């Protein structure tokens, strides 16, 4: 998928020359995202979903960022990859799963499973009806059965629907939460992840507690299952919260592969189906993510923040490793950033997305055995201003409690003291990199930091604790977030680091960030207005207890059982920007879309009123009907121009 100024379209490239071709012709910046892109097994058709908000934290009607008088829909489309590439609307629905033969598509509608012919030759019909919310659709290798997850709130089941049966087979049903079904190559068994059900004694909110998990396997014919592996009941043994979670896959040789933090880093492991000690496939102080299994199931492809260069901890490179040996091999290297690798159907090549410090992301293709890779679709960047980019450099500094914090400094050479800006990412399980980011939201943030640097600001992007890329303990610190905001120490240390630079005017330091970065921006202005002269807060959380109403409701289900909910909520309030508004003096620009499904728009309504009551100067940019990650290019332009103008007035005096 290519997004050019809000015009999202599907492209393709055929081997062996891999010349890029545009398939769809959507010409408007209408805010309708394209997701779930997949090819039929013969490569003749691309299937995708158009519309919706697939990053929202809660469901709602399809977003309408254009404020159209016609309500948008979430729809499944197909487009031929050759010949007449006119898209065909198949059905209103989401999360399509193409059958192995490529003739049928299972999908979700109203949390139930439906099916439609891939060529649209017949209307869609409900495949079966069941309690709960269905998801994680997975066809068996022979295409005769469909595995799925039925989420029932405090527990979930893995089920199997068989085309010639009127009943659903439930696999080892229990009070647990089962997820991530993976078929064996012969189609006789399914492996899945098992987490404890939601219940039991209240878990202490103010201290870290283990979140154990297990891998199970079950016989499809009987539903009988057994535990293959169980995590240790330790903090490092907790279920991983990096990209893809457990990344469970059924590999060749009757082996299961998965990701875990057992040695303090998110690494890939392999073990026989019969059980035993897992083999760590990717040893070393780095994280693995974007994991993909080869078509023959004999090796894994993944991205990792490691390599020959000392700064590769702030990048991503592509590696491959056999499923049964700890022999990883690098497929990419250098000053670029690479992610989302996949193996081609013949197993001979690996494709991924790659970017540099200047050149934005493009597809790339290289030999699966290693060797030179080349970019696809370079003509898309023919007019891109690569020459005007700053090369960010890695920096490190210490927080007030001694923690080493990493960041990227965008700084043009020159004389004199200049205004400076701290950038704080959202998430918070993110890591900003020495180049364009693999997430669209943060790729945009990288572009804005480049823009600010090109206009005379020194910009520091801070990778504060709670983020990924620096090990389990950095990702899961004590007393962070609503339970103490320890991560703010790292943000403040970033401002103090900028103040120490000879090229920075210590009286002209600003801060900006979005989402969790908006929260930290607001904390910085509330607690340290003397350090941070001004800021721009994109859709931040400002009042933790209000944001955590659902948590409070859950805690109230056991009102007579002693727990730390009262103390936790008091701590959450003290960790909120709203609690320190009385110390807030710096002016701020607030930016928010009022259809945000990740951070309630009320968070900005609430903060604006508090600032108004205290006489703090602020301005607002409100985007009606926009969501959290603005869907329209025009919306980003409105917000970015407002931010540039704000910093120009407040920091640069122009």
Helices and strands as residue ranges (DSSP letters): E 2-4, E 7-9, E 11-14, E 19-22, E 34-39, E 45-50, E 75-80, E 88-92, E 94-98, E 104-109, E 112-117, E 125-128, E 133-139, E 145-151, E 156-162, E 168-170, E 177-183, E 189-195, E 213-219, E 225-230, E 249-251, E 255-260, E 267-272, E 279-280, E 288-293, E 299-304, G 312-314, E 317-322, E 329-330, E 337-343, E 349-355, E 362-367, E 374-375, G 378-381, G 386-388, E 393-398, E 404-410, E 418-424, H 440-454, E 458-463, H 472-475, G 481-483, H 488-500, E 504-514, H 516-527, E 534-538, H 544-547, H 549-555, G 556-558, H 565-574, G 577-583, E 587-593, H 602-614, E 618-623, H 633-650
